[in-house]
Amino acid sequence: MGYKTDIEIAREANKQPIMEIGAKLGMEPKDLLPYGHDKAKVSQEFINSVQGREDGKLILVTAINPTPAGEGKTTTTVGLGDGLNKIGKNAMICIREASLGPNFGMKGGAAGGGYAQVVPMEEMNLHFTGDFHAITSAHSLLSAMIDNHIYWGNEAGIDTRRVAWRRVVDMNDRALRQITASLGGVSNGFPRETGFDITVASEVMAILCLATDLQDLEKRLGDIIVAYRRDKSPVFCRDIKASGAMTVLLKDAMQPNLVQTLENNPAFVHGGPFANIAHGCNSVIATKTALKIADYVVTEAGFGADLGAEKFMNIKCRKAGIAPSAVVLVATVRAMKMNGGVAKADLG
């Protein structure tokens, strides 16, 4: 008999209602906004109510330089969180949400693997609670407002050749990487080059994951440089009055998502900036909240230690005023082979 696939294992999970998972953390039903029976958002009121508590211990999971398939940081993170709970510790995990691009591409999902998974795995790897759609919408709103501002007289003096703000879609869509926009005559504006990045590469994603509350989020969004003038001076998001409207679109996305592991232990899955262009960690608000309600918080940083862990320490920890008590380094024979020069075909 062969091994069960990740999805078969996830579908056989004996999940508890999300309210019961929340109750383990001292959350009452009013503290959770349920999305079905097995996932919920944690209210800002609850987050505010635990700020006076002492922090638990933070544990970072990172890896040596990974192979294209990844080296199992999420699986290790989930397994370690389950293991700590198994020996009687009050532990929870904090991981990132999955992007649809890698999920439908080579890499696959971001919920762990085997019996060290977070569930509901399928929803987590697809639309989940709509956070990425909200980020895409907020980013697209800014894109639209920039072109609209230029169309209606360009009061901010934007040089249309120097618009720095690109568009996003949460998919590996090669054909949209570099495009020409605003074709079709006077009513559609001034033709210019632009392009699409993937949603997880959006600056809005990185900002959401570093913001501490909605006021902080709005300020950070306002500080985005969207373009430059002919004299090379920057034009900010706040100059075209987009930050307030963007914040409104992100108000629910700011709230951490509570789910559970296969062993019914609590997990926050929130935010998902790529580590190659941003800081590659789950949100500050999720990690800091977890530290207030659990004795041990296991989290991960994307890519290898020289990229993800470095950004975790230098960006996330420094900005959030936190520090790990321990670091787990995932090392595999396969990664050692690849980084040592073995051909891909022989990795095994």
Protein Blocks (a to p, Z undefined) as FASTA:
>chain_A
ZZddfklmmmmpccddfklmmmmnopafklpccehjkbccddfklmmmmmmpccdddddd
ddddddfkogolmmmmmmmmmmmmmnopacddddddddfklmmmmnopaebghjlccddf
klmmmnmnommmmmmmmmmmmmmmmmmmmmnooanopafklcfbdcddddddfklmpcce
hihijknopadddddddfklpfklmmmmmpfbfklmmmmmmmpcfbdcfkopacdfklno
pmmmmmmmmmmmmpccddddfkopacddedjidfklmnopacfklmmmmmmmcfbdcddd
ehjfklmmmmmmmmmmmmnopacfbdcddddfklmmmmnopafklnZZ
